[in-house]
Amino acid sequence: MYFNLYDYISGNLIASNNNIDFGKILQGQHCVHPIILKAFQDQETNVSNLKIYLENKGSWQSSDFGYYISPTFVSGLESGNMVDHFTEVKDASSSSPNGISIGWDSTSSYYMWLDVNVSPDKRGINSANYRFFFDHS
């Protein structure tokens, strides 16, 4: 499985990648633009039950990690407009509660928008960790 990243206004492909990077974020603010991605099957067939977990907030324990999922691209959905938020799931497994289900068509997932609002009380650099689970044959 691999991920394509998209421009939040045009929906144009930016890159194919295995990493998610929010870039520079100011404390007490949302990321400048949301990350928009889709998962694509690589060697897998019959992908189902795709879920994403926020497994670790890193040093950003008081921060909010938002998301939005849609089968179609929505132009201009801004950071800060995500009404749904992840619950941190330490040591996530495919059966852990609080996984976010992501729809799947014949070869790719639905679009996912990711946002973070970094709390003003934390300094330093540390990575959050997302984990994906899916069934395939």
C-alpha positions in Angstrom: 0.0 0.0 0.0 1.2 3.5 -0.7 -0.3 7.0 -0.3 -0.8 9.9 -2.6 -0.8 13.4 -1.2 -3.1 16.1 -2.8 -3.3 19.9 -3.0 -6.1 21.1 -0.7 -7.5 23.6 -3.2 -7.1 21.9 -6.6 -7.0 18.3 -5.7 -3.9 17.9 -7.9 -1.5 15.1 -7.0 1.5 16.5 -5.0 3.5 13.3 -4.3 3.4 9.6 -3.7 4.7 9.0 -0.2 4.8 6.7 2.8 5.3 9.6 5.3 2.8 12.1 6.6 4.4 15.5 7.5 2.4 18.5 8.8 5.4 20.8 8.1 5.9 23.8 10.3 3.2 24.4 12.9 2.9 27.3 15.3 2.0 26.5 18.8 -1.6 27.3 19.6 -2.6 27.1 15.9 -3.8 24.6 13.4 -1.4 23.4 10.6 -1.3 25.9 7.7 -3.1 23.5 5.3 -4.6 20.1 6.0 -2.9 17.0 4.7 -5.0 15.3 2.1 -4.2 11.7 1.2 -5.6 8.5 -0.3 -4.3 5.0 0.1 -3.8 2.9 -3.0 -3.3 -0.9 -3.3 0.1 -1.9 -4.4 0.4 -5.7 -4.5 -2.7 -6.2 -2.4 -6.1 -7.3 -3.9 -9.5 -7.2 -2.3 -8.6 -4.6 0.3 -11.3 -4.1 3.0 -11.7 -2.9 6.6 -9.2 -0.1 6.3 -8.8 1.8 9.6 -6.5 4.5 10.8 -5.5 5.1 14.4 -3.6 7.9 16.1 -1.3 5.6 18.1 0.9 8.2 19.7 0.6 12.0 20.0 4.4 12.2 20.7 5.2 15.3 22.8 1.9 16.9 21.8 -0.3 15.2 24.4 -2.7 18.3 24.8 -3.0 18.8 21.1 -6.1 18.0 19.0 -5.7 15.8 15.8 -8.7 16.2 13.5 -9.8 14.3 10.5 -12.4 14.3 7.7 -13.2 11.5 5.3 -15.1 11.7 2.0 -15.4 9.5 -1.1 -15.0 12.7 -3.2 -12.6 15.5 -3.1 -13.8 18.7 -1.3 -12.0 21.8 -2.5 -10.7 24.3 0.1 -11.5 22.4 3.3 -9.4 24.4 5.7 -7.4 23.3 8.8 -9.6 24.0 11.8 -12.8 22.8 10.1 -12.4 19.2 11.1 -15.2 18.5 13.6 -14.1 14.9 14.2 -11.0 14.2 16.3 -8.8 11.2 16.9 -8.6 9.4 20.3 -5.1 8.3 21.0 -4.9 4.5 21.0 -1.6 3.3 22.5 -0.3 0.0 21.0 -3.2 -0.1 18.5 -4.2 -3.5 17.0 -6.7 -4.3 14.2 -9.3 -4.9 16.9 -8.6 -1.9 19.1 -11.5 0.5 19.7 -11.5 4.1 18.4 -10.2 3.2 14.9 -11.5 5.4 12.2 -13.0 3.4 9.3 -12.0 4.6 5.8 -14.0 3.6 2.8 -12.5 1.8 -0.1 -13.5 1.6 -3.7 -12.0 -0.9 -6.1 -8.4 0.3 -6.0 -8.1 3.1 -3.5 -9.4 4.6 -0.2 -11.6 7.6 0.3 -9.9 10.9 0.7 -8.6 11.7 4.2 -8.0 15.2 5.5 -5.7 15.4 8.6 -5.2 18.4 10.8 -3.5 19.1 14.1 -4.0 22.0 16.5 -0.8 22.1 18.6 -1.3 23.1 22.2 0.7 26.2 23.3 2.1 24.5 26.3 4.6 22.1 24.6 8.0 22.9 23.0 10.4 20.7 21.1 10.1 18.4 18.2 8.6 14.9 18.4 6.6 12.9 16.0 3.1 11.7 16.2 2.4 8.2 15.0 -0.5 7.0 12.9 -1.1 3.3 12.2 -3.2 1.8 9.4 -4.8 -1.6 9.5 -6.6 -3.4 6.6 -7.6 -6.9 5.4 -6.5 -8.1 2.0 -5.9 -11.2 -0.1 
